[in-house]
Amino acid sequence: MDESILQICILILFIITGIIFGRFIICKICPFGYLQDWLFKIPSPFKRKSLKGDKYWRSLKYIALGLQLIMGLVLGFGNNDTESGPQTAKLASFIILSFVFIILQRPFCKYLCPVGALFSLCNLISPYRYKVNTDKCTKCKKCTKKCKMDISVYKVPNHLECIRCKSCINACPYKAIETTYRIGLSSSKKE
């Protein structure tokens, strides 16, 4: 089988999985996400959950997704030329990013990951969802404080950025957030 066809089949499989589970699959299988979580546990006096202007920075990953798709169409999805960039530049980038991962919580997921951008769109139609029980929720914001993606879960439990890691569910002392399954488009209201 041609390598390009195999890559497109894998992409289609990931998209179908994304449609069913939203960004949950990224939370559970992405080694880059695990690396970010692990490095963020290293103590630093400069810790932050997000950058100033976070809402605007998050749009970068959609630009990265668009560029990836355009480059894939122009250069071919199977073009894996390993001699195109020196290994030292890759190593230097990894070291710099590692320091950023110590300071910011999941910055690559929030601001740069094109796969995360694709899967965040899947969150719109995914039947796997979160629901906030408004009778139990006291708006204590413990869910927001624990959220790896810095989302106000009690306001928008099915935010595009949600990776469905369940940190908010585990943090809620009132058990006001639960997982549900339904069909249809997401809304910005509490579900």
Helices and strands as residue ranges (DSSP letters): H 3-21, H 24-29, H 31-40, H 54-57, H 60-75, H 87-103, H 107-111, H 114-122, E 128-132, H 142-146, H 167-171, E 177-181
